[in-house]
Amino acid sequence: MTATDVVAPRRRGALFLLGAQWGRYLSQILGIIVLARLVGPADFGIVALGASVAGLAAVLGDFGLSMAALRAPSLDDHQRTTLFWLNAGVGALASALVVAVAPPLAAVFDDDRLVTVLLLLAPAFLLRSASAQLRVELNRSGRLGRLAVAELAGDVSGLAVAVTVALFGAGYFALALQGTVAAAMTLLLAFVLTPWRPGLPRRGADVRGLLAFGGNTFAVHALNYASTNVGTIMIARTASDQVIGLFNRATQLVNLPIDQVITPLTRVVIPHLADASGPDEIGARLARFQTLLCFPAFAYLSLLVATARPSVEVVLGHAWADAAVFVPILAVAAVFQTLGYAQYWAFVSTGRSAMLLASETVGRVAMIALTVALSFSGPLAVASAVAAGQFLLWAAAALIFLPRTGVPSAALVRAGLPPLAVFLAAWAVASAADAAFFTPLEPLARLICTAGVWVIVVSALSPLLARRDLRLLLATIRRR
């Protein structure tokens, strides 16, 4: 299979995959709304703590091999089979590790519920790892519709089981079970929908290059895991499960829509860059993808911050209202995280996994150090440390490491400025109007009024400040 063989069907199915990903997003939003009314913040907090600690197993379960396989120009059957069994073996190790750490972790945090949570979470790591190469095969062969069906059905199944169990009052049990059910359904459907079947494991496949790339990618993901989850762990040392739950829900509200776009977009971007003629062409293509990502992401973040309090109360319920205080700070982190995705794509597409690791190490280590140092000042200080770390991560890549790949970082920066200007202004005006006129209103009325002001500002400024971005967005939609 050549690079061209991979890219062509992907172009035809890219919009379908993105649309299906938004179906997953809607199902997860529905899950947030429904489960927030069935399960209290404290139960969410204990599951979030367990998932934060067990998250390293999820990183270990992939070992970066799926990204290595996705960007490879060609894979023979022997290589694919070897990758399948490597993923499955590492996933089994990850699940066993989660089971092993459950009792000592429960002792550290003095909460026996963590044993149950981790035992329910553990099988998911093996199941996801076993499905990794199957999903890569669907992706590489252009069967994006089948891939979308497998992943969407997994999410919906997990949500249905979690809601059913939560209705019987088993709060944290339902939340911990959700991911494992989703992973099991995704594996089943991926196996059924993928024409390729792995053979028996055997030696001799040339996977050294894939393992080298995957090892560096694994290190990047491990750093990402550590910097992302250290906040939850440090909050757990100084605050209640209730506060952990509020912080976790705020984080999910801020990041969930962006995450739903990033996963399928990465699957589209990496092969699309495979036939670029050089770093300048990669930079030009990435600038277009930067615009396609930043415009909807910044729109969402701007509106969410402007309407944080009423949005949280309407979506999650009054019991979660205090989660709104975290939203503005975490949104700043999300802005720089969004700007950094194009940098990540540049490193991967040019094969500079070692340079990506060096770049990530600078920012992630700083983020971890700041989080630990500020954690005893309270949860808001932890959120601020996350935001500062994301800025350092983006700045290190833009100023130091990305220029060494030959990809012009200035083009990526310029691509993010117009949407940033539009939605920063919309947030400022809508927030001022909310503070001056709408605060006394009921949450739903306050949300509608503030959002209305935001829409007016965006409608007025977009043609003035982001006309080229609008043309690109409309042209992309028309082409698809």
N, C-alpha and C positions, 0 to 999 in steps of 0.2 A: 504494500500500500504506500503510495507516494504522498508527498505533502499536498499536491494538487488534489489527489483523491479525497483527502480529508477535508480540505477547505471548501470545495464546491458544494457538497450537500449541506455543510454547516451554514453557508450563506443562505441557502434556501430555507433552512429550518430554524434560523436564529430567532426570528420574531416569534415563532410558535413556542420555542423553549422559554423565551422571556415571558410570554403570556402565561404559560403554564406555571412558571415560577411565581408570578403574581397570584395565581390560584393558590399556590402553597402559602403565600403571604396572607391572603384573605382567610384561609383556614386557620393559620396561626393567630391572626388577630381575633377571629371568632373564639379560638381557644383561650386567649388572654381574657376576653370579655366574660366568657362563661365560667372558666375556672376561677377567676378572681372573685366571683360571687358564690362559689361553692367551697373554696379553700381560702383560709385566712393567711395574712402576711407571714405569720410565724412558721407555718408549714412550708410556704414557698421559701422561706429563709433557710430552713434546714436542708431542703433539697438543693438549693443553690449552693450551699456550703459543700455538700457532698459532691455535686457536679464539678465545682471548682477544683477540688482536690483530685477527683477522678479524671479531670480533663486531660491531664498529661498522658493518660492511657489512650485517649482518643488520638492524640498526636502520634504516640508510639505505634498505634495500630495501623497507621498509613505509611509511616516512615518516608514520606515524600515520594513514594513510588508511583502513585497515580498521576501526579504532575509530571514526573519524568516520562511516564508512558504516554501521556497526552501530547507532549511536545516533540516526541521522537518522530522523525520523518517516516520511519517504517519499523514494524515489529513482525518477526516471524512467529510461527505457532509455538516453537520451542520457548522463545522468550516470553510470550504471553502466558504460557502455562507456568513457567518458572515464577513470573511475577504474581500470578494468582496464588500459588502455594506459599510464596514468601509473605504476601499480605496476610493470608490466613494464619500462618504460623505466628507472625508478630501480633496479630489480633488476639490469638489464643493466649499468648504471653501477657498481653495487656489486661485481658479479662482476669487472668489468674492473679495478676498484681493487685488489681482493685479488690478482689476477694481477700487477699492476704493482708492488706492495710486496713480493712474495715474495723476489726476489733481495736487495734492500737489507736486509730484515729478517733474512735468513739471515746476511748479513755482520755485522750488529750483534751477533747472538747467537752468531756463529761456529759455525753448525750448518747444513750443506747440506740436512739432512732437512726443514727448514722450507719449502724451495722445493716439494718434493713434497707436503708436507702442505697448503700453501695452494692449490696447483693442484688438488688433489682436493677441497678445501672450496669453492672458488670457484663452481662451477656451482650449488651448492645455493641461493645467494642469489637468482639469477635464477629458479630453479624455484619457490622459495617465494613470491617476489613475484608471479609469473605466476598462482599458484593463490589468491592472497589474496582477490580479488574473487569468485572462484567459491565459495570457502568462506563468504564473507559472504552470498552469495545463498542457499546452503543453510541458513545460520543464520537469516536474515531470513524465509525462506519456511516455517520450521518443519520442514524436512527434517533433523532432528537425527540421525536414524538413519543417513542417507546420509553426513552429515558425519563421524560417528563411524567409519563403515566406511572412508572414505577415509584418515583420519588413522591409525587403528589398522593398516590394511593397509600404510601407508607405513612405520610404525615396525617392524612385523614383517619386512617385506622388507629394510629396512636392516640389521636385526639378523642375518637369515639370511645375507646376503652377507658381513657383517663376520666372523661366526663361520667361514664357509666359507674366506674368505681367510686368517684368522688360523690355521686348522688347517694351512695350508701354510707357516707361519712368518713371514708378512708382517705383523708386529705393528702398527706405526704406520700402515702403508698401509691395513690393514683398518679401523682406527678412523677415519681421515680419510675413507674412502670411505662409511662408514655413513650419514652425514647426507645426502649427495648422492643416494644410492639411495633413501632414505626420501622426500626431497623430490620426486624424479622420479615415484615411485609415487603419492604424494598428488596431484600435479598431474594425472596421467593419470586417476585415479579421480574426482577432483573435476570434471574436464571431462566425463566420461562420465555422472556421476550428477546433474549440474546441468542442468535443462531450458533455462535461459537461455544464450544464446550472444552474446558480444560482437561488435558490428559493426566496421566499419573506423573508424579514428580520424578524428574530424572536430571542427572548432571549434564554439563556440557554447554548450556546456553550462555551466550555472551551477553551478560547483563552488567558487566563491570562499570561501563559508562553510566548506565541507568542508576546503579547503586551509588556511584559517586555523586551524581546530581541529586538523587533522592536523599542522600545523607546530609548534604548541605541544606536542602529544603526542609528536612526534618528538624535540623538545628534551628532554622528560622522559625518554624512552627512551634517548637518547644519554647523559644524565647517569647514568642507571641502569646502562648498559653500562660507562661509565668507572669508576664507583665499585665495581661488582661485579668487574671484571676487572683493576683496577689491582693488586690483591693478588697475583694470579698473575704478573703482569709484574714486579713488584718482587721477588718471591721468586726469579724466574728470574735476576735480576741478582746475587743473592747466594748462591744455593743450587743444588743439582744437579737434574737432571731427575727423579731419584728422589723428592726432596722435593716437587717440583711435582706429581708423580703422586699422592703421598700426600695432599697438601692438596686436590687436585682431587677425589679419590674421597671424602674426608671431606665436602667441600662437597656433592657429589652425594647422598650418603647422607642428609644432613641435609635438603636442600631438595627432593629429587625427589618424595616423596609430596605435599608441600604444593603444588608446581608442578602436579602432576597434577589437583589439586582446583581450583586457582585459574583455570586456563584455561577449563574449561566453566562454572564458577560465574560468572565474569565475563560470559560470553555469556548467562547466565540473568538475572543481577542487573540489568544496565544496561537492557534493555527492560522488566523488571518494575517499575523505578522510573519509567518514562516516564509512567504515568498517575497518579502520586502527586499529591495535592492541593497540596502545599507542602513547605517544608523540614522541618516537624515530622513530617509523614507519611513523608518520605524517611528521616528519622532513625529513626523507629520500625521501618520495614521493614529498614533497614540493621542495626539492633540485632539483629533476628532472624537475619539472614544472618551477622552477626558470631559469634553463638552457634553456628550450624551449621558455621562454618569453624573456630572456635577449639577446640571440643571434640575433634574428631578430630586436628587439627594438634598441639595441646598434648599429647594422649595419646601420639602417636607420638614427639614430641620428648622427653617425659619418660622413656618406656621406653627410647629409644635412648641417652640420656645415662646412665641407670642401668646399662645393659648394654653400654656402648660397646666395651670391649675384647673380650669374648667375641663380641659381635655382629659386629664387624669380622672376627675370625678365622674365625667360622663362615661368614659370607657371602662374604668375599673371599679367605680363606686366610691362613695364618700370615705370608706375605711382606708382607702389608699391615697387620700388627698396629699398627705405629707411627702409622697414620692415626688411631687412636682418640684420640690426645692432642688433636687439633683439634676433636673432636666437641662437647665441652661448651661451648667458646667460641662456635663457630659456631651452636650451638643457641640461645644467648642472642640472637644476631643474628636468628635465624629467628623467635623469639617476637615481637620488636618489628616485624619485617617482616610477620608474620601480622596483628598488631593494626592495621597501617597499610593493609591492603588495603581495609577498609571506608572509610577516609578517601579513598583513591583513587577508589572507586566514587562517593562523595559528590561529589567535584569533577567527575567526568566526567558524572554524571547531571544535575547542575545547570548544565552547560555552562561551568564555570569553569576552562577549560584554562589561562588565563594565571595564575590563582591557584595552580593545581596546579604549574605550572612554577616559580613563586616559592617555593612550599613545598619542592619537591624540590631546588631549587638550594641552599637553606640547609643541608639535611642532607647532600646528596651531596657538595658542595664540602668540607664539614667532614670527611666520611669519606675523601675522596681525600687531603686534606692530612694527616690523621692517619696514613693508610696509608704515604704517602711518608716522613713524618717518622720513623715507627717501624720501617720496613722493615729498616733496618740492625741492628736489635736481634734479628732472627730471625723465622722464620715464625710463631711463636706470638704475637709482637707484632703482626704483620699481621692475624691472626685477631681479636685484641683490638680493633684499630682498626676492623675491619669491624663488630664488635658495638657499639662505642661510636657509630659513625656511624649505625647503624640506630636506636639509641635517640634520638639527636638528630633524626633524620628524623621519627620518630613524634612526639616531643615538640613540634617546631616546628609540625607540622600540627595537633596536638590543642590547643595553647595559643594559637597565633597566627592561623593561616590558616583552619582549618575553621570557627571561629565566625563568620567574615566571610561565609560562605555562608548562614548561618541554620540550618544543620544542627547540632543540639546534640551536641557531642563527648562530653559527660558520659555520654550514653546509650550510646555505643559503648564507653567505658571500663568502665562498669558491666557491659555484656554480656560483656566478656572476663575479669572478675575471678573468677567462680565456677569455671570450668574451670582458670584459672591456679592458684587455691588448691588444688584437688583434685590436680592433677598435679604441682605443686611439692612437696606433702606426700608423694605417692607416690614421687617421685624420691628425696627425702631418706631415707625409711625403707628403700626398696629398696637404695640405695647404701650405707647403714650396714650393712644385713644382708650385702651382698656383701663389704664390707671385713672384717667380723667373722667370717664363716663360710664364704663360697663361693670366695674367691680361690684356694685351692689346687686346686680342682677343674679337670677338663678343660674346654675352652671350651664345648662343648655342654651339659654338665651344669651349669656355672656360669650359662650363659644361662637355662636352664630354671628353676633355683632362684631366681635373682634376679627373673626375670619373674613367677614364682609369687607372690613377696612383693608385687610391684608390683600384681598383679591383686587380691590380697586387700585392700590398702589402698584402691585405687580403688573396689572394690565396697562397702567400708564407708563411704567418705567421700562418694561421689557422691549418694546419697539425702539426706545431711545438708546438704551445701554447694551442691549443684547440682540440686535437685529440679526446679525450673522448666526448667532446660536439658534435663534428661532428658525431661520432658513434651513440650517443643518438638520434640526429636529424634524421639521416638516418634510424635507427631502428624504430623510431616512425612512420615515413612515410611509411615504409614497412608494419608494423603491421596494419595500417589503410587501 
